[in-house]
Structures are given as C-alpha cells and as structure tokens.
Amino acid sequence: MNAPWQRPLLGAIGLGLFLFAWQYIGSQKLLGSTWPALDTVVAYLADPVRRDLFGRALAASFRAAGIGFAIGCIAGLLFAAIAWTVPMLRVGADHTTAVIHAIPQVALAPVFIIVGGPELAPIAISALNVFFLLYVAASSGFGASSRAHHDLFAVLGASRLQRLRRLDAPAALPSIVSGLKLAVPAALVGTLIGEWFGAPRGLGVLILNAMENFQIPLLWSAVVLTLIASLSLYALCGLLERTVEARFQ
C-alpha cells in the first residue's frame, strides 16, 4: 500500500522536472523565440504595470466559466436524472448528448453570438462542455447501486423518484464528483474558446491578441494564468472527491 505522502511527493517531483525543462528549453532557445524561459514569463506576470490587465482578464474568464459551470452542472444532472427515471428516454438522451458534444464548438460560437451577443458565447460553450461530462458521470453513477438494493426498494413499494433520491443519487455521488473535477478545466477551456469570437475581455482575448501580434511573453503569461487557475480548482475538486469516496464507497 502506498504511503499517504507518496502521491503528493511524486506530483511535486514531476512538476519540478517540468518547470526545469521549461526553463532549460527557453533559456537555450531550443524551440526558438516561440518558447520563452520560465523566468521571463514570471517576470512578465509580476510586472505591476500589467497587473490590472491580467486581473480584469482573469475576472472576466472566471465569471463566464463560473456561470457556464453552474448551468452545465444543473442541466447535466437534471437531464441524467430524467433519463434514468424514465427508462424509455435513456437511449435517446444518450444519443442526443453525444450528437451535441460532437458538433465543433467553433461552429456553435457564431450561433450563440447571433442569439445573445459576444458575451454569451464563452458561457454557452463552457456550459456545453460541463453538461456532457456531468451527464455521462451521473448516468454512469446512477447504475452503481446494487441489484439487491433495487429489489429491496421495489419490495418496499418505493416509487422511481424515491429510489432516485434515496438510493441511486447517493450511490452516484463519487462518480458525479469525479465528473465535476474533470468539468473544471473543461469549463475554462470552453470559456477561452468562446472568448475568441468577439468577447470584450478575458484570458482568451489576451491569448488571441498575443498570437495575432506575436507577443510571446503575453501569450505564455495568459496560458500560465489559465493553467494555475485550472490546476488549483482541479486540486480542490480532488480533495472533495476523496472525501466523498471515503463517505459513500
């Protein structure tokens, strides 16, 4: 059995090696000017002149990702619960979510812009990414309860809604929390993609402008901010996941 400190230690070692490789590749110009050294990116981020710029962009992206995350979670869980409660809808619901997820996001973004303006696209694409992950996680989790428990609830005369609330939903919590953990980076990525289609501000706008104007330090600074935010939220969801697994498994 692994010691409790082994996993964090290995993660720290891996992160240290990655950062060292980043600094070495950038400082030696092994990939040309497109890969700056890590200390260059950190200095660019720490510059007080650009603090407000990054702060506004980060706040705008977090707001859109947060709204999209909430909408996607609620919609995915409700859709999965309805499909599970009404068995005749399950196959159609699975196919519908698969088709929606298969549509390229760059094709959907102009539709969202026409319907609700440029600020809707980041929220909508973020919500779609989260919706699919939560639907799949919840649908899989609802089937985690044992057949014996289902038979017991049937003998006791429980309705489908009662069984969902008292049996299937608690059994699905570990799977749902795992879906939430995966949905965090998906929400941020969806937000960045949506911001490329005319959003007034956000990390995605910074990345797009930096690419168009070949501002490499600005590009990687926005990428690092996105990475830090995504990994921090992912780690928090990982703690929640372990707590739920210890309680319900």
N, C-alpha and C positions, 0 to 999 in steps of 0.2 A: 504494500500500500504506500502511495506517495505521501511524503511529509507535507503538512499544510503550507510550509514556506517554499516548497519546491517549485510550484507553478508560478508564483509571483517572481521568484528569482530567475527562472528561465525566461520569463517575459521581459524582465529588466535587462538581462544579458542580450537577448535578441534585439531589443530597442537600442541598446548601446552600440551594438555592432552595426545596425542600420544607420544610426547617426554618424558613426565614424566613417562608414563607407560613403555617405553623402558628403561629408566634409572633404574626404580624400579625393573623390571624383571631381568635386567642384574646384578645389584648390589646384589640382593638377591639370584642369581643363581637359579631362579625358573625353568629355562629350561636348566640347566646345563651349560657346557662350550661353547655350540654352540651359545649362545646368550650373547655377551659381553655387558657391560654397555655402555651407550652413551658416557660418558666422556672418556672411554678407546678408543673408535673409533675416537673421535675428536682428542685426543692426538696423536694417530697413524697417522692421516691425517696431523696434524700440524707439525710433525717431519720434520725438514729441510733435514734430510738425505734421506727421501723418496719423497721429493718434485719433483725432476726430474723424478722419476719413474712414479708418478701419472700424471705429466704434459705430458709426452710422450704418456702414455696410453690414456689419455683424448683427446689429439690432434688427435691421430690415429682414435679413435672411432668417434669423431666429423667429421673428414674428410670423413670417409666411410658413416656415417649416412647422412651427408650433400649431398654427391653425390647421394646416393640412394634416398634421399628425393626428390631431384630435378628431377631425372629420373622418379620416380614413379608418381610425380605430373603431369609432362608433358604427360607421357604415359596415365595415367588415364583420364585426361581431354580430350586429343585428342580422345581416344577410345570412351569415353562417347559422345563427340560431333559428331563423325562419326555415332555412333549408333542412336543418336537422329535425325540426319539429314536424315538418310536413314532408315525409319521405318521397312523395311523388315529385317534389321540386328539386331534389338533390342533384340529379344528373343535369338538368337544365341549368341550375345555378353554377355547377362546376364548369360547364361549357361556356356560360356567359362570362364568368370571371376570367377564364383562360383567353377568350377572344378579346376582351377589353385589355388585358395585360399584354397581348401580342401586338396590339396596334402601336406603331412607333410614336414615342412621345413628341417628337418634332413635328409629326403630322397633326397631333391633337392641340398643340400650343396655339396655332393661329385660330382655331375654333374657339378656344377659351378667350382669346383676346377680343374676338368679334363679339362674343356674348357678354363678357364682363369687363373688358378693358385689360391693359397690360398687367395690372396688379393681381388679376385673377389667375393668370397662367401659373406662377410659382406655387400658389396654394393648391390649385386643382391637380397639377402633376404630382406634387408631394402627396396629396390625399389618395390619388390612384395607386401610387407605389405602396403606400401603407395599407390601403384597402385589400390589395391582393394578398399581401403577406399575412395579415390578420385573418382573412377569410380562410386561407389554407391552414394556418396554425389552429384556429378554432375548430374547423371542420375535422381535422385530424384528432384534436384533443377530445372532442365530444365522444369519439368512439373508444376512448381509453378505459371507460368504466367496464367492469366485468359483466359477463352474461348472467352470473348468479345474482348480482345486484339488480340487473334489469328484471329478472324473473321475480325477485322479491318485491320490487315496486309494482309489478303487474298484479301479483297476488294481493297486495295491499290496496289495489284499486286506484293507484296514482294516475293522474292524467299526464299527457305528454308535457305540458308546461310545468307541472310539479316535478316530474322526473328530470326535466332540463334544469330546473332551478336547484334542486336538492341533490342530484346525482351527477348528471353529465357536465354541468358548468364547473363544479369543484374539481372533478376529475380532469377537466381540460385546462385548469389554471397553469400548470407547468408549461404546457405547450403554448398557451396564449402569451405567457411572459417571455418565452423564447422568441415568439413572433414579434413581440414589442421590441426586444433587443435588436433584432435584425431590421426592424422598421425604422429605427432612429437614423442610421446612415442613409437608408433609402429615402427618408423624408428630406434630408439635407441635399442629397444628390438631385432629387426631383425639383427641389426649390431652385437650385443653381441652374438647372436646365431651363426651367420656366423663366428665370430672370434674363436669360439670353434673348428673349423675344420682346424687348422693349420695356422692361421694368425700370422704374426711375432710379432705384438704388438696390444695393445688395452685393454680396460677395461674388455672385455670378456675373454681375455687371462689371465689377473690377477685373475679374478674370478675362472677360471678353474684351474689354478695352485694353488690357495689358497685352493680350495676344495680337490685337489689331495694330497696336503701336510699338510692338516688340519691346515692351517694358518688362524684362525678365525678372528683376527683383520684385516688382509689384505683383507679377503673376504668381511667383512662388510664395510670396508673403500671404496672398489671399488663399492659396492652396493649404499652407501651413495652418492658418486660422481655421479653415474648414476641417482639417484633419484633427486639430486639437479639440475642437468642439464636438466632432463626431465621436472620437475615441473617449472623451470624458463622459458623454451621455451613454455610450455603449458600456463603459465600465460600471456606471451607476445601475443600468438595467441588468448587468451581470450579477451585481450584489442582490438585486431584487429577485432574480431568477434562482439563485442559490437558496435564498430564504424561502421562497415558495416551494421549491423542490423538497427542502427539508421538512416542510409542513405537510405537503399533500402527497408525497411519494413514500 
